[in-house]
């Protein structure tokens, strides 16, 4: 997959492309269905498959006070798009105040047709874009009739309790239902960050943890204890008992949840290194213990539950 930035001038695409456009936060099964159909139709017409996406969630510019936390950062989104094997070109559009104010018709004519040579556009039936979300499938079809491209609006992929969407995935992750989220994503939910220095309490308790600082715009699973996988810079998955929470036994009040991962059967220095943490199963909710001894006893049980979960 080739990655391009906006504005771009790509002769290979000016000759024609099959494309889809959207935020693609999470690249969930609904997104994957759109990608697969774009690829299928593009291959049939001899056109490369193009994904047009954004360097940030549009809501973070249009309505920052209510913008959702993200399921994937930019790098992760591009990696997952590439891993589908369905995309030839990913076009990363800078979404700023000027872009938010751009007329939907102008955006289509300038970028989708003028630069990317769109001959086929595939989107979900609920797709909106442009200033004030004025653009939709109906507008795309009218523009396509004038500018020479076909438009396919796909129905939403059904999931448990409703259609598959980024909003549905966020709801499950926030509730700690990482297994439900995996069903909608088609993979384990993963967050990324850097290992930072903590209070070393885990080491004193016999369970040294990697304190992973996750960017604040990324959604953490709901507070609790999880079984999952920890990937260091060597990309090797290591079994981990993962805590997301406010460390209630030691802190009466804490505003933010912290992600700590205890790597089973591992000894080494991880400080300052990048980390990817994948959540497989929620083992229990976060609890406040009356004594350190009770906490340590429960941590031992959590480690054994993690081994069983990941076996």
C-alpha positions in Angstrom: 0.0 0.0 0.0 1.4 3.4 -1.0 0.7 6.3 1.4 0.1 9.8 -0.1 -0.4 13.1 1.6 -2.8 15.9 0.5 -2.4 17.8 -1.8 -1.1 15.2 -4.2 -0.5 15.0 -7.9 -0.4 11.4 -8.9 -0.5 10.6 -12.7 -1.2 6.9 -12.0 -4.4 7.8 -10.2 -5.5 10.6 -12.5 -6.0 7.8 -15.1 -8.8 6.4 -12.9 -9.5 4.9 -9.5 -12.0 3.1 -7.4 -12.1 4.8 -4.1 -13.8 5.0 -0.7 -13.6 7.8 1.8 -14.1 8.1 5.6 -12.5 8.5 9.0 -12.0 4.7 9.2 -11.5 4.9 13.0 -10.9 1.3 14.1 -11.1 -0.2 10.6 -13.8 -2.4 11.9 -15.8 -5.1 10.0 -18.1 -2.5 8.5 -15.1 -0.7 7.0 -13.6 -3.9 5.9 -16.8 -4.7 3.9 -16.6 -1.4 2.1 -12.9 -2.0 1.4 -13.7 -5.5 0.0 -16.4 -4.2 -2.3 -14.3 -1.3 -3.5 -11.5 -3.8 -4.3 -13.9 -6.2 -6.0 -15.4 -3.6 -8.2 -12.1 -1.9 -8.9 -10.4 -5.1 -9.9 -13.3 -5.9 -12.3 -12.9 -2.5 -13.9 -9.1 -2.6 -13.9 -8.8 0.3 -11.4 -6.5 0.7 -8.4 -8.2 0.8 -5.0 -7.8 4.1 -3.1 -8.8 5.0 0.5 -9.2 8.7 1.3 -9.0 9.3 5.0 -8.0 12.0 7.5 -5.1 12.8 9.7 -7.5 13.3 12.7 -11.1 12.6 13.4 -13.2 15.4 11.7 -15.2 15.8 14.9 -12.0 17.0 16.7 -12.1 20.1 14.5 -15.9 20.5 13.9 -17.1 19.8 17.5 -14.0 19.4 19.7 -16.0 19.5 22.9 -17.8 16.3 22.0 -15.3 14.6 19.8 -15.1 10.8 20.5 -11.9 9.2 21.8 -10.2 7.3 19.1 -9.9 3.5 18.5 -6.7 3.9 16.4 -4.1 6.5 16.0 -3.0 7.5 12.4 -0.1 5.1 12.2 -2.2 2.2 13.5 -5.1 3.0 11.1 -2.7 2.9 8.2 -1.2 -0.4 9.4 -4.5 -2.0 9.7 -5.6 -0.7 6.3 -2.4 -2.2 4.8 -2.9 -5.5 6.6 -6.3 -6.0 4.9 -4.5 -6.4 1.6 -7.3 -4.6 -0.1 -5.8 -1.1 -0.6 -3.4 0.1 -3.3 -3.2 3.8 -2.2 -4.1 5.5 1.1 -4.5 9.3 0.8 -4.1 11.1 4.1 -6.0 14.4 4.0 -5.1 17.1 6.5 -8.4 18.0 8.2 -8.3 21.5 9.6 -10.7 24.5 9.8 -10.3 25.2 6.1 -11.1 21.6 5.2 -14.1 21.7 7.6 -15.5 24.8 5.8 -15.0 23.3 2.3 -18.1 22.8 0.2 -18.8 19.1 -0.4 -19.1 19.6 -4.2 -15.8 21.4 -4.3 -14.0 18.7 -2.3 -15.3 16.0 -4.7 -14.4 18.0 -7.9 -10.9 19.0 -6.6 -9.6 15.9 -4.9 -11.7 12.9 -5.7 -12.0 13.6 -9.4 -9.3 16.2 -10.2 -6.5 14.5 -8.4 -7.5 10.9 -7.8 -9.5 10.4 -11.0 -12.4 8.8 -9.3 -14.5 6.6 -11.6 -16.1 4.6 -8.9 -16.9 5.7 -5.3 -18.1 3.2 -2.7 -19.3 4.4 0.7 -21.7 3.3 3.5 -25.3 4.4 3.0 -25.0 6.7 6.1 -21.9 8.5 4.8 -21.7 12.3 5.2 -19.0 14.8 4.4 -18.2 18.4 3.7 -19.3 21.6 5.3 -22.2 21.0 7.7 -22.2 17.4 6.7 -24.1 18.5 3.5 -22.6 15.7 1.4 -24.2 12.3 1.3 -24.8 9.4 -1.1 -27.5 11.3 -2.9 -25.2 14.3 -3.6 -22.4 11.9 -4.7 -24.7 10.4 -7.2 -25.7 13.7 -8.6 -22.1 14.8 -8.9 -21.1 11.5 -10.4 -23.6 11.9 -13.2 -22.0 15.2 -14.1 -18.3 14.3 -13.4 -18.2 10.8 -14.7 -18.1 8.4 -11.7 -20.4 5.8 -10.4 -21.5 5.6 -6.8 -22.3 2.5 -4.7 -24.0 3.0 -1.3 -23.6 -0.1 0.9 -25.9 -1.2 3.7 -24.4 -1.4 7.2 -23.0 -4.7 8.4 -25.2 -6.1 11.1 -23.6 -6.8 14.5 -24.9 -7.9 17.9 -27.4 -5.3 19.0 -27.2 -3.2 15.9 -25.0 -2.4 12.9 -21.2 -2.5 13.1 -19.9 1.1 13.6 -17.0 2.9 15.3 -19.6 4.2 17.9 -20.6 0.6 18.7 -17.0 -0.5 19.1 -16.3 2.5 21.4 -19.3 1.6 23.6 -18.1 -2.0 24.0 -14.5 -1.0 24.8 -15.6 1.7 27.3 -17.7 -1.0 29.1 -14.7 -3.3 29.2 -16.3 -5.8 26.8 -13.2 -6.4 24.8 -14.5 -9.7 23.5 -17.5 -8.0 22.0 -15.3 -5.4 20.5 -13.2 -8.1 19.0 -16.3 -9.5 17.2 -16.9 -6.1 15.6 -13.2 -5.3 14.8 -12.2 -8.7 13.6 -9.1 -8.5 15.8 -8.1 -7.8 19.5 -8.5 -4.3 20.6 -5.1 -2.7 20.8 -3.7 0.5 22.3 -0.2 1.9 21.9 2.0 4.1 24.1 5.4 4.5 25.7 6.7 2.8 28.9 7.2 5.5 31.5 8.6 5.5 35.0 6.0 4.8 37.7 5.9 4.5 41.4 7.6 1.1 41.4 4.9 -0.3 43.7 4.4 -3.4 41.5 8.1 -4.3 41.8 7.8 -4.0 45.6 4.8 -6.3 45.5 6.6 -8.9 43.4 4.8 -8.1 40.2 6.8 -5.4 38.3 4.6 -3.8 35.7 5.2 -1.7 32.6 3.4 1.6 33.0 2.2 2.4 29.5 1.4 6.1 28.8 -1.3 6.0 26.2 -2.1 9.3 24.3 -5.1 11.0 25.9 -7.1 11.0 22.7 -7.1 7.1 22.6 -9.9 5.2 24.2 -8.8 2.9 27.1 -11.0 -0.1 28.0 -13.1 0.4 31.1 -11.4 0.0 34.4 -10.6 -3.6 35.3 -8.2 -6.5 35.0 -7.6 -8.1 31.6 -5.7 -11.0 30.0 -3.9 -9.9 26.9 -0.7 -9.6 24.9 2.1 -7.1 25.2 4.3 -6.4 22.2 7.6 -4.7 22.6 9.7 -3.2 19.8 10.7 -6.7 18.8 7.1 -7.4 17.8 7.0 -10.6 19.9 3.7 -11.1 21.7 4.2 -11.7 25.4 1.4 -12.9 27.8 0.4 -10.1 30.2 -2.0 -9.5 33.0 -3.2 -5.9 32.4 -4.6 -3.5 34.8 -6.6 -0.4 33.7 -7.7 1.7 36.6 -7.1 4.2 39.3 -5.2 2.0 41.8 -7.9 2.2 44.4 -6.0 0.4 47.1 -3.4 3.1 47.1 -5.3 6.2 45.9 -8.4 7.5 47.5 -9.1 9.6 44.4 -7.5 9.6 41.0 -8.8 11.5 38.0 -7.3 9.4 35.3 -7.0 5.7 34.7 -3.5 4.1 34.3 -2.6 1.2 32.1 -0.1 -1.2 33.8 1.0 -4.6 32.3 2.6 -7.4 34.1 4.5 -9.6 31.6 4.4 -13.2 32.6 7.8 -15.0 32.7 9.7 -11.9 31.6 12.6 -10.1 33.0 14.1 -7.0 31.4 14.1 -3.2 31.1 11.3 -1.7 29.0 11.5 1.9 30.1 11.3 4.5 27.3 10.3 1.9 24.7 7.2 1.8 22.6 4.5 -0.7 23.6 1.4 -2.3 22.0 -1.1 -3.8 24.4 -3.8 -6.1 23.1 -6.9 -7.0 25.2 -8.2 -10.5 25.0 -10.5 -11.0 28.0 -11.8 -9.0 30.9 -11.1 -11.0 34.0 -12.8 -8.8 36.6 -13.5 -5.2 37.6 -11.2 -3.0 39.5 -11.4 -3.4 43.3 -10.2 -1.7 46.5 -8.5 -4.1 48.9 -8.4 -3.7 52.7 -4.7 -4.7 52.8 -1.7 -5.1 50.6 -1.6 -8.8 51.4 -5.1 -9.2 50.0 -4.2 -7.4 46.9 -1.1 -9.5 46.3 -3.1 -12.7 46.8 -5.6 -11.5 44.1 -2.8 -10.5 41.8 -1.5 -14.1 42.0 -5.0 -15.3 41.0 -5.1 -12.8 38.1 -1.9 -14.1 36.8 -3.1 -17.7 36.8 -6.4 -16.6 35.2 -4.3 -14.9 32.5 -2.4 -18.1 31.8 -5.7 -20.0 31.4 -7.2 -17.3 29.2 -4.3 -17.2 26.8 -3.4 -20.9 26.8 
